[in-house]
Amino acid sequence: MTYTQGTASPAFYYWRWEPGTYHVGGSGWEVQSAMRYFGKTTLHVLPPGSLPPLPAVP
């Protein structure tokens, strides 16, 4: 499963997750909880993505 960090949300418990690959039984209770909830054994957390620039207004 892959998470892309965006704005603060309940999915991230309102704080930043360290980007990386996590496996069941590893560190981070929040990551372990997400994997348990979704029934996954691996979670890839991507760094926050930037928003594309707004188009120029003529």
Phi and psi in degrees as GROMACS dihedral restraints (atoms count N, CA, C in turn):
[ dihedral_restraints ]
;  ai    aj    ak    al  type     phi  dphi    fc
    3     4     5     6     1  -123.0    20    10
    4     5     6     7     1   130.6    20    10
    6     7     8     9     1  -110.2    20    10
    7     8     9    10     1   129.7    20    10
    9    10    11    12     1  -104.7    20    10
   10    11    12    13     1   122.5    20    10
   12    13    14    15     1   -72.5    20    10
   13    14    15    16     1   137.5    20    10
   15    16    17    18     1  -129.9    20    10
   16    17    18    19     1  -131.2    20    10
   18    19    20    21     1   -77.7    20    10
   19    20    21    22     1   166.1    20    10
   21    22    23    24     1   -59.0    20    10
   22    23    24    25     1   132.8    20    10
   24    25    26    27     1  -153.8    20    10
   25    26    27    28     1   164.6    20    10
   27    28    29    30     1   -58.7    20    10
   28    29    30    31     1   -28.2    20    10
   30    31    32    33     1   -61.9    20    10
   31    32    33    34     1   -28.3    20    10
   33    34    35    36     1  -109.2    20    10
   34    35    36    37     1    15.6    20    10
   36    37    38    39     1    53.5    20    10
   37    38    39    40     1    27.2    20    10
   39    40    41    42     1    65.9    20    10
   40    41    42    43     1    19.4    20    10
   42    43    44    45     1  -140.4    20    10
   43    44    45    46     1   167.5    20    10
   45    46    47    48     1   -76.0    20    10
   46    47    48    49     1   132.9    20    10
   48    49    50    51     1   -95.8    20    10
   49    50    51    52     1   142.2    20    10
   51    52    53    54     1   -70.3    20    10
   52    53    54    55     1   124.2    20    10
   54    55    56    57     1   -59.7    20    10
   55    56    57    58     1   145.1    20    10
   57    58    59    60     1   155.2    20    10
   58    59    60    61     1  -173.8    20    10
   60    61    62    63     1  -110.6    20    10
   61    62    63    64     1   128.0    20    10
   63    64    65    66     1  -119.0    20    10
   64    65    66    67     1   148.0    20    10
   66    67    68    69     1  -126.4    20    10
   67    68    69    70     1   153.8    20    10
   69    70    71    72     1   -54.8    20    10
   70    71    72    73     1   136.2    20    10
   72    73    74    75     1    90.5    20    10
   73    74    75    76     1    -3.0    20    10
   75    76    77    78     1   -87.3    20    10
   76    77    78    79     1  -161.4    20    10
   78    79    80    81     1   -85.1    20    10
   79    80    81    82     1   167.3    20    10
   81    82    83    84     1    85.6    20    10
   82    83    84    85     1    96.7    20    10
   84    85    86    87     1   -60.4    20    10
   85    86    87    88     1   -34.2    20    10
   87    88    89    90     1   -68.5    20    10
   88    89    90    91     1   -38.8    20    10
   90    91    92    93     1   -69.4    20    10
   91    92    93    94     1   -43.2    20    10
   93    94    95    96     1   -62.1    20    10
   94    95    96    97     1   -38.8    20    10
   96    97    98    99     1   -64.8    20    10
   97    98    99   100     1   -41.4    20    10
   99   100   101   102     1   -64.3    20    10
  100   101   102   103     1   -43.4    20    10
  102   103   104   105     1   -64.0    20    10
  103   104   105   106     1   -41.5    20    10
  105   106   107   108     1   -64.0    20    10
  106   107   108   109     1   -43.4    20    10
  108   109   110   111     1   -60.8    20    10
  109   110   111   112     1   -44.4    20    10
  111   112   113   114     1   -89.9    20    10
  112   113   114   115     1    -0.5    20    10
  114   115   116   117     1    68.2    20    10
  115   116   117   118     1    36.7    20    10
  117   118   119   120     1  -109.8    20    10
  118   119   120   121     1   159.1    20    10
  120   121   122   123     1  -109.4    20    10
  121   122   123   124     1   -14.3    20    10
  123   124   125   126     1  -138.4    20    10
  124   125   126   127     1   139.8    20    10
  126   127   128   129     1  -132.7    20    10
  127   128   129   130     1   124.3    20    10
  129   130   131   132     1  -102.0    20    10
  130   131   132   133     1   118.4    20    10
  132   133   134   135     1  -103.0    20    10
  133   134   135   136     1   117.1    20    10
  135   136   137   138     1   -90.2    20    10
  136   137   138   139     1   154.3    20    10
  138   139   140   141     1   -65.2    20    10
  139   140   141   142     1   158.7    20    10
  141   142   143   144     1   -55.6    20    10
  142   143   144   145     1   135.2    20    10
  144   145   146   147     1   -87.6    20    10
  145   146   147   148     1   151.0    20    10
  147   148   149   150     1   -93.0    20    10
  148   149   150   151     1   150.3    20    10
  150   151   152   153     1   -78.0    20    10
  151   152   153   154     1   143.6    20    10
  153   154   155   156     1   -66.6    20    10
  154   155   156   157     1   150.6    20    10
  156   157   158   159     1   -65.3    20    10
  157   158   159   160     1   149.6    20    10
  159   160   161   162     1   -70.8    20    10
  160   161   162   163     1   146.5    20    10
  162   163   164   165     1   -67.8    20    10
  163   164   165   166     1   149.9    20    10
  165   166   167   168     1   -67.4    20    10
  166   167   168   169     1   139.6    20    10
  168   169   170   171     1   -96.2    20    10
  169   170   171   172     1   124.2    20    10
